[in-house]
């Protein structure tokens, strides 16, 4: 890669360059252009308390992947 910057797209690999997960590499699972965030596989996990519903009658605490701002990642070529 020379001067062109790759845009984050679903399925590409990305390296986190800032924050708690700095230096780790993972696959992008979703991109939100509206919020300028990406979700990376098994990174930035947060616990969310969920009320019981008909779909999940037990409710409880669920682990969920949260978004990371695009400025904190770098898209890398497939290794």
mmJSON file of the N, C-alpha and C atoms, coordinates in Angstrom:
{"data_MODEL":{"atom_site":{
"group_PDB":["ATOM","ATOM","ATOM","ATOM","ATOM","ATOM","ATOM","ATOM","ATOM","ATOM","ATOM","ATOM","ATOM","ATOM","ATOM","ATOM","ATOM","ATOM","ATOM","ATOM","ATOM","ATOM","ATOM","ATOM","ATOM","ATOM","ATOM","ATOM","ATOM","ATOM","ATOM","ATOM","ATOM","ATOM","ATOM","ATOM","ATOM","ATOM","ATOM","ATOM","ATOM","ATOM","ATOM","ATOM","ATOM","ATOM","ATOM","ATOM","ATOM","ATOM","ATOM","ATOM","ATOM","ATOM","ATOM","ATOM","ATOM","ATOM","ATOM","ATOM","ATOM","ATOM","ATOM","ATOM","ATOM","ATOM","ATOM","ATOM","ATOM","ATOM","ATOM","ATOM","ATOM","ATOM","ATOM","ATOM","ATOM","ATOM","ATOM","ATOM","ATOM","ATOM","ATOM","ATOM","ATOM","ATOM","ATOM","ATOM","ATOM","ATOM","ATOM","ATOM","ATOM","ATOM","ATOM","ATOM","ATOM","ATOM","ATOM","ATOM","ATOM","ATOM","ATOM","ATOM","ATOM","ATOM","ATOM","ATOM","ATOM","ATOM","ATOM","ATOM","ATOM","ATOM","ATOM","ATOM","ATOM","ATOM","ATOM","ATOM","ATOM","ATOM","ATOM","ATOM","ATOM","ATOM","ATOM","ATOM","ATOM","ATOM","ATOM","ATOM","ATOM","ATOM","ATOM","ATOM","ATOM","ATOM","ATOM","ATOM","ATOM","ATOM","ATOM","ATOM","ATOM","ATOM","ATOM","ATOM","ATOM","ATOM","ATOM","ATOM","ATOM","ATOM","ATOM","ATOM","ATOM","ATOM","ATOM","ATOM","ATOM","ATOM","ATOM","ATOM","ATOM","ATOM","ATOM","ATOM","ATOM","ATOM","ATOM","ATOM","ATOM","ATOM","ATOM","ATOM","ATOM","ATOM","ATOM","ATOM","ATOM","ATOM","ATOM","ATOM","ATOM","ATOM","ATOM","ATOM","ATOM","ATOM","ATOM","ATOM","ATOM","ATOM","ATOM","ATOM","ATOM","ATOM","ATOM","ATOM","ATOM","ATOM","ATOM","ATOM","ATOM","ATOM","ATOM","ATOM","ATOM","ATOM","ATOM","ATOM","ATOM","ATOM","ATOM","ATOM","ATOM","ATOM","ATOM","ATOM","ATOM","ATOM","ATOM","ATOM","ATOM","ATOM","ATOM","ATOM","ATOM","ATOM","ATOM","ATOM","ATOM","ATOM","ATOM","ATOM","ATOM"],
"id":[1,2,3,4,5,6,7,8,9,10,11,12,13,14,15,16,17,18,19,20,21,22,23,24,25,26,27,28,29,30,31,32,33,34,35,36,37,38,39,40,41,42,43,44,45,46,47,48,49,50,51,52,53,54,55,56,57,58,59,60,61,62,63,64,65,66,67,68,69,70,71,72,73,74,75,76,77,78,79,80,81,82,83,84,85,86,87,88,89,90,91,92,93,94,95,96,97,98,99,100,101,102,103,104,105,106,107,108,109,110,111,112,113,114,115,116,117,118,119,120,121,122,123,124,125,126,127,128,129,130,131,132,133,134,135,136,137,138,139,140,141,142,143,144,145,146,147,148,149,150,151,152,153,154,155,156,157,158,159,160,161,162,163,164,165,166,167,168,169,170,171,172,173,174,175,176,177,178,179,180,181,182,183,184,185,186,187,188,189,190,191,192,193,194,195,196,197,198,199,200,201,202,203,204,205,206,207,208,209,210,211,212,213,214,215,216,217,218,219,220,221,222,223,224,225,226,227,228,229,230,231,232,233,234,235,236,237],
"type_symbol":["N","C","C","N","C","C","N","C","C","N","C","C","N","C","C","N","C","C","N","C","C","N","C","C","N","C","C","N","C","C","N","C","C","N","C","C","N","C","C","N","C","C","N","C","C","N","C","C","N","C","C","N","C","C","N","C","C","N","C","C","N","C","C","N","C","C","N","C","C","N","C","C","N","C","C","N","C","C","N","C","C","N","C","C","N","C","C","N","C","C","N","C","C","N","C","C","N","C","C","N","C","C","N","C","C","N","C","C","N","C","C","N","C","C","N","C","C","N","C","C","N","C","C","N","C","C","N","C","C","N","C","C","N","C","C","N","C","C","N","C","C","N","C","C","N","C","C","N","C","C","N","C","C","N","C","C","N","C","C","N","C","C","N","C","C","N","C","C","N","C","C","N","C","C","N","C","C","N","C","C","N","C","C","N","C","C","N","C","C","N","C","C","N","C","C","N","C","C","N","C","C","N","C","C","N","C","C","N","C","C","N","C","C","N","C","C","N","C","C","N","C","C","N","C","C","N","C","C","N","C","C","N","C","C","N","C","C"],
"label_atom_id":["N","CA","C","N","CA","C","N","CA","C","N","CA","C","N","CA","C","N","CA","C","N","CA","C","N","CA","C","N","CA","C","N","CA","C","N","CA","C","N","CA","C","N","CA","C","N","CA","C","N","CA","C","N","CA","C","N","CA","C","N","CA","C","N","CA","C","N","CA","C","N","CA","C","N","CA","C","N","CA","C","N","CA","C","N","CA","C","N","CA","C","N","CA","C","N","CA","C","N","CA","C","N","CA","C","N","CA","C","N","CA","C","N","CA","C","N","CA","C","N","CA","C","N","CA","C","N","CA","C","N","CA","C","N","CA","C","N","CA","C","N","CA","C","N","CA","C","N","CA","C","N","CA","C","N","CA","C","N","CA","C","N","CA","C","N","CA","C","N","CA","C","N","CA","C","N","CA","C","N","CA","C","N","CA","C","N","CA","C","N","CA","C","N","CA","C","N","CA","C","N","CA","C","N","CA","C","N","CA","C","N","CA","C","N","CA","C","N","CA","C","N","CA","C","N","CA","C","N","CA","C","N","CA","C","N","CA","C","N","CA","C","N","CA","C","N","CA","C","N","CA","C","N","CA","C","N","CA","C","N","CA","C","N","CA","C","N","CA","C","N","CA","C","N","CA","C"],
"label_alt_id":[null,null,null,null,null,null,null,null,null,null,null,null,null,null,null,null,null,null,null,null,null,null,null,null,null,null,null,null,null,null,null,null,null,null,null,null,null,null,null,null,null,null,null,null,null,null,null,null,null,null,null,null,null,null,null,null,null,null,null,null,null,null,null,null,null,null,null,null,null,null,null,null,null,null,null,null,null,null,null,null,null,null,null,null,null,null,null,null,null,null,null,null,null,null,null,null,null,null,null,null,null,null,null,null,null,null,null,null,null,null,null,null,null,null,null,null,null,null,null,null,null,null,null,null,null,null,null,null,null,null,null,null,null,null,null,null,null,null,null,null,null,null,null,null,null,null,null,null,null,null,null,null,null,null,null,null,null,null,null,null,null,null,null,null,null,null,null,null,null,null,null,null,null,null,null,null,null,null,null,null,null,null,null,null,null,null,null,null,null,null,null,null,null,null,null,null,null,null,null,null,null,null,null,null,null,null,null,null,null,null,null,null,null,null,null,null,null,null,null,null,null,null,null,null,null,null,null,null,null,null,null,null,null,null,null,null,null],
"label_comp_id":["UNK","UNK","UNK","UNK","UNK","UNK","UNK","UNK","UNK","UNK","UNK","UNK","UNK","UNK","UNK","UNK","UNK","UNK","UNK","UNK","UNK","UNK","UNK","UNK","UNK","UNK","UNK","UNK","UNK","UNK","UNK","UNK","UNK","UNK","UNK","UNK","UNK","UNK","UNK","UNK","UNK","UNK","UNK","UNK","UNK","UNK","UNK","UNK","UNK","UNK","UNK","UNK","UNK","UNK","UNK","UNK","UNK","UNK","UNK","UNK","UNK","UNK","UNK","UNK","UNK","UNK","UNK","UNK","UNK","UNK","UNK","UNK","UNK","UNK","UNK","UNK","UNK","UNK","UNK","UNK","UNK","UNK","UNK","UNK","UNK","UNK","UNK","UNK","UNK","UNK","UNK","UNK","UNK","UNK","UNK","UNK","UNK","UNK","UNK","UNK","UNK","UNK","UNK","UNK","UNK","UNK","UNK","UNK","UNK","UNK","UNK","UNK","UNK","UNK","UNK","UNK","UNK","UNK","UNK","UNK","UNK","UNK","UNK","UNK","UNK","UNK","UNK","UNK","UNK","UNK","UNK","UNK","UNK","UNK","UNK","UNK","UNK","UNK","UNK","UNK","UNK","UNK","UNK","UNK","UNK","UNK","UNK","UNK","UNK","UNK","UNK","UNK","UNK","UNK","UNK","UNK","UNK","UNK","UNK","UNK","UNK","UNK","UNK","UNK","UNK","UNK","UNK","UNK","UNK","UNK","UNK","UNK","UNK","UNK","UNK","UNK","UNK","UNK","UNK","UNK","UNK","UNK","UNK","UNK","UNK","UNK","UNK","UNK","UNK","UNK","UNK","UNK","UNK","UNK","UNK","UNK","UNK","UNK","UNK","UNK","UNK","UNK","UNK","UNK","UNK","UNK","UNK","UNK","UNK","UNK","UNK","UNK","UNK","UNK","UNK","UNK","UNK","UNK","UNK","UNK","UNK","UNK","UNK","UNK","UNK","UNK","UNK","UNK","UNK","UNK","UNK","UNK","UNK","UNK","UNK","UNK","UNK"],
"label_asym_id":["A","A","A","A","A","A","A","A","A","A","A","A","A","A","A","A","A","A","A","A","A","A","A","A","A","A","A","A","A","A","A","A","A","A","A","A","A","A","A","A","A","A","A","A","A","A","A","A","A","A","A","A","A","A","A","A","A","A","A","A","A","A","A","A","A","A","A","A","A","A","A","A","A","A","A","A","A","A","A","A","A","A","A","A","A","A","A","A","A","A","A","A","A","A","A","A","A","A","A","A","A","A","A","A","A","A","A","A","A","A","A","A","A","A","A","A","A","A","A","A","A","A","A","A","A","A","A","A","A","A","A","A","A","A","A","A","A","A","A","A","A","A","A","A","A","A","A","A","A","A","A","A","A","A","A","A","A","A","A","A","A","A","A","A","A","A","A","A","A","A","A","A","A","A","A","A","A","A","A","A","A","A","A","A","A","A","A","A","A","A","A","A","A","A","A","A","A","A","A","A","A","A","A","A","A","A","A","A","A","A","A","A","A","A","A","A","A","A","A","A","A","A","A","A","A","A","A","A","A","A","A","A","A","A","A","A","A"],
"label_entity_id":["1","1","1","1","1","1","1","1","1","1","1","1","1","1","1","1","1","1","1","1","1","1","1","1","1","1","1","1","1","1","1","1","1","1","1","1","1","1","1","1","1","1","1","1","1","1","1","1","1","1","1","1","1","1","1","1","1","1","1","1","1","1","1","1","1","1","1","1","1","1","1","1","1","1","1","1","1","1","1","1","1","1","1","1","1","1","1","1","1","1","1","1","1","1","1","1","1","1","1","1","1","1","1","1","1","1","1","1","1","1","1","1","1","1","1","1","1","1","1","1","1","1","1","1","1","1","1","1","1","1","1","1","1","1","1","1","1","1","1","1","1","1","1","1","1","1","1","1","1","1","1","1","1","1","1","1","1","1","1","1","1","1","1","1","1","1","1","1","1","1","1","1","1","1","1","1","1","1","1","1","1","1","1","1","1","1","1","1","1","1","1","1","1","1","1","1","1","1","1","1","1","1","1","1","1","1","1","1","1","1","1","1","1","1","1","1","1","1","1","1","1","1","1","1","1","1","1","1","1","1","1","1","1","1","1","1","1"],
"label_seq_id":[1,1,1,2,2,2,3,3,3,4,4,4,5,5,5,6,6,6,7,7,7,8,8,8,9,9,9,10,10,10,11,11,11,12,12,12,13,13,13,14,14,14,15,15,15,16,16,16,17,17,17,18,18,18,19,19,19,20,20,20,21,21,21,22,22,22,23,23,23,24,24,24,25,25,25,26,26,26,27,27,27,28,28,28,29,29,29,30,30,30,31,31,31,32,32,32,33,33,33,34,34,34,35,35,35,36,36,36,37,37,37,38,38,38,39,39,39,40,40,40,41,41,41,42,42,42,43,43,43,44,44,44,45,45,45,46,46,46,47,47,47,48,48,48,49,49,49,50,50,50,51,51,51,52,52,52,53,53,53,54,54,54,55,55,55,56,56,56,57,57,57,58,58,58,59,59,59,60,60,60,61,61,61,62,62,62,63,63,63,64,64,64,65,65,65,66,66,66,67,67,67,68,68,68,69,69,69,70,70,70,71,71,71,72,72,72,73,73,73,74,74,74,75,75,75,76,76,76,77,77,77,78,78,78,79,79,79],
"pdbx_PDB_ins_code":[null,null,null,null,null,null,null,null,null,null,null,null,null,null,null,null,null,null,null,null,null,null,null,null,null,null,null,null,null,null,null,null,null,null,null,null,null,null,null,null,null,null,null,null,null,null,null,null,null,null,null,null,null,null,null,null,null,null,null,null,null,null,null,null,null,null,null,null,null,null,null,null,null,null,null,null,null,null,null,null,null,null,null,null,null,null,null,null,null,null,null,null,null,null,null,null,null,null,null,null,null,null,null,null,null,null,null,null,null,null,null,null,null,null,null,null,null,null,null,null,null,null,null,null,null,null,null,null,null,null,null,null,null,null,null,null,null,null,null,null,null,null,null,null,null,null,null,null,null,null,null,null,null,null,null,null,null,null,null,null,null,null,null,null,null,null,null,null,null,null,null,null,null,null,null,null,null,null,null,null,null,null,null,null,null,null,null,null,null,null,null,null,null,null,null,null,null,null,null,null,null,null,null,null,null,null,null,null,null,null,null,null,null,null,null,null,null,null,null,null,null,null,null,null,null,null,null,null,null,null,null,null,null,null,null,null,null],
"Cartn_x":[0.835,0.0,0.878,0.624,1.388,0.625,0.115,-0.554,-2.054,-2.615,-4.061,-4.428,-5.508,-5.985,-7.179,-7.129,-8.235,-9.366,-10.575,-11.744,-12.171,-12.654,-13.093,-14.344,-14.286,-15.417,-15.561,-16.761,-17.055,-16.203,-15.572,-14.77,-13.28,-12.866,-11.445,-10.85,-9.537,-8.841,-8.461,-8.511,-8.168,-7.318,-6.379,-5.538,-5.986,-6.167,-6.572,-5.319,-5.342,-4.148,-4.27,-5.408,-5.585,-6.631,-6.478,-7.468,-7.047,-8.008,-7.768,-7.221,-7.666,-7.286,-6.176,-5.384,-4.321,-3.379,-3.094,-2.166,-2.818,-4.074,-4.74,-5.344,-5.418,-5.939,-7.172,-8.186,-9.409,-10.146,-11.185,-11.987,-13.143,-13.405,-14.513,-15.819,-16.761,-18.039,-19.148,-19.038,-20.026,-19.431,-19.985,-19.533,-20.753,-20.667,-21.729,-21.198,-21.552,-21.088,-21.706,-22.934,-23.624,-22.868,-22.402,-21.704,-20.188,-19.676,-18.235,-17.606,-18.279,-17.776,-17.782,-16.88,-16.844,-16.904,-17.427,-17.446,-16.444,-15.54,-14.501,-14.739,-14.564,-14.816,-14.069,-14.789,-14.242,-13.444,-13.751,-13.087,-14.137,-13.741,-14.584,-15.905,-15.791,-16.957,-17.487,-18.798,-19.431,-20.592,-20.886,-22.022,-23.262,-24.364,-25.619,-26.695,-27.426,-28.522,-29.774,-30.383,-31.516,-32.743,-33.869,-35.132,-35.672,-36.42,-37.056,-38.08,-38.053,-39.031,-39.55,-40.444,-40.947,-39.846,-38.924,-37.832,-36.821,-36.502,-35.587,-36.256,-37.014,-37.788,-36.933,-35.669,-34.853,-34.248,-33.967,-33.345,-31.94,-31.485,-30.181,-29.123,-27.865,-26.723,-26.144,-25.982,-25.505,-24.208,-23.229,-22.006,-22.255,-21.902,-22.175,-20.948,-20.664,-19.555,-20.004,-19.218,-19.531,-18.649,-19.046,-18.319,-17.044,-16.073,-14.82,-14.766,-14.393,-14.362,-13.349,-13.7,-12.873,-11.47,-11.33,-10.009,-9.078,-9.628,-8.817,-8.433,-8.722,-8.326,-7.556,-6.865,-6.147,-6.434,-6.983,-7.295,-5.974,-5.763,-4.525,-4.837,-3.837,-4.004,-4.129,-4.821,-4.989,-3.629,-3.478,-2.183,-2.193],
"Cartn_y":[-1.18,0.0,1.241,2.122,3.36,4.473,5.453,6.595,6.404,5.367,5.182,4.582,5.087,4.592,3.683,2.48,1.543,1.914,1.869,2.145,0.857,0.967,-0.238,-0.833,-2.116,-2.837,-4.164,-4.671,-5.938,-7.052,-7.844,-8.969,-8.695,-7.422,-7.09,-7.205,-7.369,-7.405,-5.997,-5.733,-4.415,-4.566,-3.637,-3.59,-2.406,-2.621,-1.541,-0.778,0.556,1.366,2.236,2.216,3.011,2.359,2.544,2.046,0.779,0.16,-1.013,-2.198,-2.357,-3.509,-3.171,-2.146,-1.673,-2.814,-2.901,-3.896,-5.19,-5.409,-6.65,-6.537,-7.681,-7.738,-8.621,-8.195,-8.977,-8.659,-9.438,-9.264,-8.317,-7.395,-6.455,-7.194,-7.113,-7.799,-6.863,-5.566,-4.6,-3.203,-2.347,-0.959,-0.06,0.965,1.947,3.293,3.663,4.931,6.118,5.947,7.023,7.424,6.423,6.681,6.673,6.366,6.229,5.188,4.046,2.981,1.659,0.774,-0.585,-1.557,-2.74,-3.799,-4.847,-5.217,-6.192,-7.441,-8.599,-9.893,-10.056,-10.385,-10.673,-9.519,-8.283,-7.117,-6.194,-5.438,-4.432,-5.035,-6.092,-6.795,-6.039,-5.831,-5.17,-6.033,-5.934,-6.667,-5.786,-6.371,-5.64,-6.392,-5.67,-6.262,-6.254,-7.434,-7.591,-8.022,-7.33,-7.702,-8.971,-9.767,-10.935,-10.517,-11.191,-10.968,-12.32,-12.312,-13.584,-14.346,-13.628,-14.297,-14.9,-14.163,-14.681,-14.547,-15.579,-15.484,-15.358,-15.778,-15.719,-14.329,-13.596,-12.287,-12.448,-11.541,-11.683,-10.772,-11.172,-10.386,-11.039,-10.237,-10.732,-10.019,-10.748,-10.143,-9.665,-8.417,-7.836,-7.09,-7.214,-6.483,-5.057,-4.096,-2.69,-2.14,-1.004,-0.395,0.304,0.371,1.092,2.172,3.387,4.496,4.213,4.621,4.352,4.933,6.054,6.664,5.825,4.859,4.022,2.687,2.507,1.267,1.586,0.558,0.668,-0.601,-0.455,-1.606,-2.13,-3.442,-4.043,-5.047,-5.276,-6.233,-7.635,-8.507,-9.882,-10.554,-11.248,-11.864,-13.306],
"Cartn_z":[0.0,0.0,0.0,-0.924,-0.959,-0.267,-1.019,-0.422,-0.265,-0.869,-0.788,0.561,1.137,2.428,2.191,2.751,2.587,3.533,3.035,3.862,4.556,5.787,6.491,5.849,5.562,4.991,5.714,5.751,6.405,5.79,6.644,6.172,6.107,6.123,6.091,7.484,7.54,8.817,9.231,10.539,11.055,12.309,12.466,13.655,14.492,15.785,16.679,17.08,16.872,17.119,18.361,19.044,20.26,21.146,22.445,23.386,24.096,24.77,25.605,24.804,23.579,22.755,21.756,22.04,21.14,20.746,19.447,18.935,18.493,18.822,18.451,17.056,16.382,15.019,15.001,14.246,14.131,12.846,12.577,11.371,11.648,10.731,10.867,10.59,11.548,11.372,10.916,11.24,10.756,10.762,9.883,9.763,9.861,10.726,10.852,10.37,9.156,8.579,9.319,9.83,10.53,11.803,12.561,13.821,13.674,12.474,12.22,13.138,13.282,14.144,13.401,13.828,13.305,14.473,14.215,15.206,14.759,15.654,15.335,16.171,15.523,16.123,17.455,18.519,19.855,20.465,20.115,20.694,21.302,22.308,22.943,23.424,24.231,24.758,25.985,26.042,27.181,27.663,28.934,29.492,29.418,28.946,28.817,29.578,30.411,31.165,30.294,30.122,29.22,30.008,29.761,30.4,29.745,30.484,29.874,28.816,27.674,26.609,26.148,25.165,24.638,23.912,23.239,22.531,23.503,24.586,25.605,26.973,27.381,28.61,29.874,29.81,31.015,31.246,30.161,30.319,30.847,31.728,32.371,31.77,31.941,31.483,30.225,29.178,27.886,27.527,26.989,26.481,25.058,24.769,23.459,22.961,21.646,21.038,20.759,21.206,21.002,19.876,19.337,18.236,18.683,17.768,17.97,16.908,17.281,16.333,15.219,14.005,12.825,12.973,13.693,13.851,14.724,15.455,16.338,15.724,14.437,13.768,12.495,12.001,10.736,9.946,8.761,7.925,7.376,7.524,7.047,5.938,5.107,4.015,4.607,3.906,4.374,4.518,5.641,5.947,5.51],
"occupancy":[1.0,1.0,1.0,1.0,1.0,1.0,1.0,1.0,1.0,1.0,1.0,1.0,1.0,1.0,1.0,1.0,1.0,1.0,1.0,1.0,1.0,1.0,1.0,1.0,1.0,1.0,1.0,1.0,1.0,1.0,1.0,1.0,1.0,1.0,1.0,1.0,1.0,1.0,1.0,1.0,1.0,1.0,1.0,1.0,1.0,1.0,1.0,1.0,1.0,1.0,1.0,1.0,1.0,1.0,1.0,1.0,1.0,1.0,1.0,1.0,1.0,1.0,1.0,1.0,1.0,1.0,1.0,1.0,1.0,1.0,1.0,1.0,1.0,1.0,1.0,1.0,1.0,1.0,1.0,1.0,1.0,1.0,1.0,1.0,1.0,1.0,1.0,1.0,1.0,1.0,1.0,1.0,1.0,1.0,1.0,1.0,1.0,1.0,1.0,1.0,1.0,1.0,1.0,1.0,1.0,1.0,1.0,1.0,1.0,1.0,1.0,1.0,1.0,1.0,1.0,1.0,1.0,1.0,1.0,1.0,1.0,1.0,1.0,1.0,1.0,1.0,1.0,1.0,1.0,1.0,1.0,1.0,1.0,1.0,1.0,1.0,1.0,1.0,1.0,1.0,1.0,1.0,1.0,1.0,1.0,1.0,1.0,1.0,1.0,1.0,1.0,1.0,1.0,1.0,1.0,1.0,1.0,1.0,1.0,1.0,1.0,1.0,1.0,1.0,1.0,1.0,1.0,1.0,1.0,1.0,1.0,1.0,1.0,1.0,1.0,1.0,1.0,1.0,1.0,1.0,1.0,1.0,1.0,1.0,1.0,1.0,1.0,1.0,1.0,1.0,1.0,1.0,1.0,1.0,1.0,1.0,1.0,1.0,1.0,1.0,1.0,1.0,1.0,1.0,1.0,1.0,1.0,1.0,1.0,1.0,1.0,1.0,1.0,1.0,1.0,1.0,1.0,1.0,1.0,1.0,1.0,1.0,1.0,1.0,1.0,1.0,1.0,1.0,1.0,1.0,1.0,1.0,1.0,1.0,1.0,1.0,1.0],
"B_iso_or_equiv":[0.0,0.0,0.0,0.0,0.0,0.0,0.0,0.0,0.0,0.0,0.0,0.0,0.0,0.0,0.0,0.0,0.0,0.0,0.0,0.0,0.0,0.0,0.0,0.0,0.0,0.0,0.0,0.0,0.0,0.0,0.0,0.0,0.0,0.0,0.0,0.0,0.0,0.0,0.0,0.0,0.0,0.0,0.0,0.0,0.0,0.0,0.0,0.0,0.0,0.0,0.0,0.0,0.0,0.0,0.0,0.0,0.0,0.0,0.0,0.0,0.0,0.0,0.0,0.0,0.0,0.0,0.0,0.0,0.0,0.0,0.0,0.0,0.0,0.0,0.0,0.0,0.0,0.0,0.0,0.0,0.0,0.0,0.0,0.0,0.0,0.0,0.0,0.0,0.0,0.0,0.0,0.0,0.0,0.0,0.0,0.0,0.0,0.0,0.0,0.0,0.0,0.0,0.0,0.0,0.0,0.0,0.0,0.0,0.0,0.0,0.0,0.0,0.0,0.0,0.0,0.0,0.0,0.0,0.0,0.0,0.0,0.0,0.0,0.0,0.0,0.0,0.0,0.0,0.0,0.0,0.0,0.0,0.0,0.0,0.0,0.0,0.0,0.0,0.0,0.0,0.0,0.0,0.0,0.0,0.0,0.0,0.0,0.0,0.0,0.0,0.0,0.0,0.0,0.0,0.0,0.0,0.0,0.0,0.0,0.0,0.0,0.0,0.0,0.0,0.0,0.0,0.0,0.0,0.0,0.0,0.0,0.0,0.0,0.0,0.0,0.0,0.0,0.0,0.0,0.0,0.0,0.0,0.0,0.0,0.0,0.0,0.0,0.0,0.0,0.0,0.0,0.0,0.0,0.0,0.0,0.0,0.0,0.0,0.0,0.0,0.0,0.0,0.0,0.0,0.0,0.0,0.0,0.0,0.0,0.0,0.0,0.0,0.0,0.0,0.0,0.0,0.0,0.0,0.0,0.0,0.0,0.0,0.0,0.0,0.0,0.0,0.0,0.0,0.0,0.0,0.0,0.0,0.0,0.0,0.0,0.0,0.0],
"pdbx_formal_charge":[null,null,null,null,null,null,null,null,null,null,null,null,null,null,null,null,null,null,null,null,null,null,null,null,null,null,null,null,null,null,null,null,null,null,null,null,null,null,null,null,null,null,null,null,null,null,null,null,null,null,null,null,null,null,null,null,null,null,null,null,null,null,null,null,null,null,null,null,null,null,null,null,null,null,null,null,null,null,null,null,null,null,null,null,null,null,null,null,null,null,null,null,null,null,null,null,null,null,null,null,null,null,null,null,null,null,null,null,null,null,null,null,null,null,null,null,null,null,null,null,null,null,null,null,null,null,null,null,null,null,null,null,null,null,null,null,null,null,null,null,null,null,null,null,null,null,null,null,null,null,null,null,null,null,null,null,null,null,null,null,null,null,null,null,null,null,null,null,null,null,null,null,null,null,null,null,null,null,null,null,null,null,null,null,null,null,null,null,null,null,null,null,null,null,null,null,null,null,null,null,null,null,null,null,null,null,null,null,null,null,null,null,null,null,null,null,null,null,null,null,null,null,null,null,null,null,null,null,null,null,null,null,null,null,null,null,null],
"auth_seq_id":[1,1,1,2,2,2,3,3,3,4,4,4,5,5,5,6,6,6,7,7,7,8,8,8,9,9,9,10,10,10,11,11,11,12,12,12,13,13,13,14,14,14,15,15,15,16,16,16,17,17,17,18,18,18,19,19,19,20,20,20,21,21,21,22,22,22,23,23,23,24,24,24,25,25,25,26,26,26,27,27,27,28,28,28,29,29,29,30,30,30,31,31,31,32,32,32,33,33,33,34,34,34,35,35,35,36,36,36,37,37,37,38,38,38,39,39,39,40,40,40,41,41,41,42,42,42,43,43,43,44,44,44,45,45,45,46,46,46,47,47,47,48,48,48,49,49,49,50,50,50,51,51,51,52,52,52,53,53,53,54,54,54,55,55,55,56,56,56,57,57,57,58,58,58,59,59,59,60,60,60,61,61,61,62,62,62,63,63,63,64,64,64,65,65,65,66,66,66,67,67,67,68,68,68,69,69,69,70,70,70,71,71,71,72,72,72,73,73,73,74,74,74,75,75,75,76,76,76,77,77,77,78,78,78,79,79,79],
"auth_comp_id":["UNK","UNK","UNK","UNK","UNK","UNK","UNK","UNK","UNK","UNK","UNK","UNK","UNK","UNK","UNK","UNK","UNK","UNK","UNK","UNK","UNK","UNK","UNK","UNK","UNK","UNK","UNK","UNK","UNK","UNK","UNK","UNK","UNK","UNK","UNK","UNK","UNK","UNK","UNK","UNK","UNK","UNK","UNK","UNK","UNK","UNK","UNK","UNK","UNK","UNK","UNK","UNK","UNK","UNK","UNK","UNK","UNK","UNK","UNK","UNK","UNK","UNK","UNK","UNK","UNK","UNK","UNK","UNK","UNK","UNK","UNK","UNK","UNK","UNK","UNK","UNK","UNK","UNK","UNK","UNK","UNK","UNK","UNK","UNK","UNK","UNK","UNK","UNK","UNK","UNK","UNK","UNK","UNK","UNK","UNK","UNK","UNK","UNK","UNK","UNK","UNK","UNK","UNK","UNK","UNK","UNK","UNK","UNK","UNK","UNK","UNK","UNK","UNK","UNK","UNK","UNK","UNK","UNK","UNK","UNK","UNK","UNK","UNK","UNK","UNK","UNK","UNK","UNK","UNK","UNK","UNK","UNK","UNK","UNK","UNK","UNK","UNK","UNK","UNK","UNK","UNK","UNK","UNK","UNK","UNK","UNK","UNK","UNK","UNK","UNK","UNK","UNK","UNK","UNK","UNK","UNK","UNK","UNK","UNK","UNK","UNK","UNK","UNK","UNK","UNK","UNK","UNK","UNK","UNK","UNK","UNK","UNK","UNK","UNK","UNK","UNK","UNK","UNK","UNK","UNK","UNK","UNK","UNK","UNK","UNK","UNK","UNK","UNK","UNK","UNK","UNK","UNK","UNK","UNK","UNK","UNK","UNK","UNK","UNK","UNK","UNK","UNK","UNK","UNK","UNK","UNK","UNK","UNK","UNK","UNK","UNK","UNK","UNK","UNK","UNK","UNK","UNK","UNK","UNK","UNK","UNK","UNK","UNK","UNK","UNK","UNK","UNK","UNK","UNK","UNK","UNK","UNK","UNK","UNK","UNK","UNK","UNK"],
"auth_asym_id":["A","A","A","A","A","A","A","A","A","A","A","A","A","A","A","A","A","A","A","A","A","A","A","A","A","A","A","A","A","A","A","A","A","A","A","A","A","A","A","A","A","A","A","A","A","A","A","A","A","A","A","A","A","A","A","A","A","A","A","A","A","A","A","A","A","A","A","A","A","A","A","A","A","A","A","A","A","A","A","A","A","A","A","A","A","A","A","A","A","A","A","A","A","A","A","A","A","A","A","A","A","A","A","A","A","A","A","A","A","A","A","A","A","A","A","A","A","A","A","A","A","A","A","A","A","A","A","A","A","A","A","A","A","A","A","A","A","A","A","A","A","A","A","A","A","A","A","A","A","A","A","A","A","A","A","A","A","A","A","A","A","A","A","A","A","A","A","A","A","A","A","A","A","A","A","A","A","A","A","A","A","A","A","A","A","A","A","A","A","A","A","A","A","A","A","A","A","A","A","A","A","A","A","A","A","A","A","A","A","A","A","A","A","A","A","A","A","A","A","A","A","A","A","A","A","A","A","A","A","A","A","A","A","A","A","A","A"],
"auth_atom_id":["N","CA","C","N","CA","C","N","CA","C","N","CA","C","N","CA","C","N","CA","C","N","CA","C","N","CA","C","N","CA","C","N","CA","C","N","CA","C","N","CA","C","N","CA","C","N","CA","C","N","CA","C","N","CA","C","N","CA","C","N","CA","C","N","CA","C","N","CA","C","N","CA","C","N","CA","C","N","CA","C","N","CA","C","N","CA","C","N","CA","C","N","CA","C","N","CA","C","N","CA","C","N","CA","C","N","CA","C","N","CA","C","N","CA","C","N","CA","C","N","CA","C","N","CA","C","N","CA","C","N","CA","C","N","CA","C","N","CA","C","N","CA","C","N","CA","C","N","CA","C","N","CA","C","N","CA","C","N","CA","C","N","CA","C","N","CA","C","N","CA","C","N","CA","C","N","CA","C","N","CA","C","N","CA","C","N","CA","C","N","CA","C","N","CA","C","N","CA","C","N","CA","C","N","CA","C","N","CA","C","N","CA","C","N","CA","C","N","CA","C","N","CA","C","N","CA","C","N","CA","C","N","CA","C","N","CA","C","N","CA","C","N","CA","C","N","CA","C","N","CA","C","N","CA","C","N","CA","C","N","CA","C","N","CA","C","N","CA","C","N","CA","C","N","CA","C"],
"pdbx_PDB_model_num":[1,1,1,1,1,1,1,1,1,1,1,1,1,1,1,1,1,1,1,1,1,1,1,1,1,1,1,1,1,1,1,1,1,1,1,1,1,1,1,1,1,1,1,1,1,1,1,1,1,1,1,1,1,1,1,1,1,1,1,1,1,1,1,1,1,1,1,1,1,1,1,1,1,1,1,1,1,1,1,1,1,1,1,1,1,1,1,1,1,1,1,1,1,1,1,1,1,1,1,1,1,1,1,1,1,1,1,1,1,1,1,1,1,1,1,1,1,1,1,1,1,1,1,1,1,1,1,1,1,1,1,1,1,1,1,1,1,1,1,1,1,1,1,1,1,1,1,1,1,1,1,1,1,1,1,1,1,1,1,1,1,1,1,1,1,1,1,1,1,1,1,1,1,1,1,1,1,1,1,1,1,1,1,1,1,1,1,1,1,1,1,1,1,1,1,1,1,1,1,1,1,1,1,1,1,1,1,1,1,1,1,1,1,1,1,1,1,1,1,1,1,1,1,1,1,1,1,1,1,1,1,1,1,1,1,1,1]
}}}
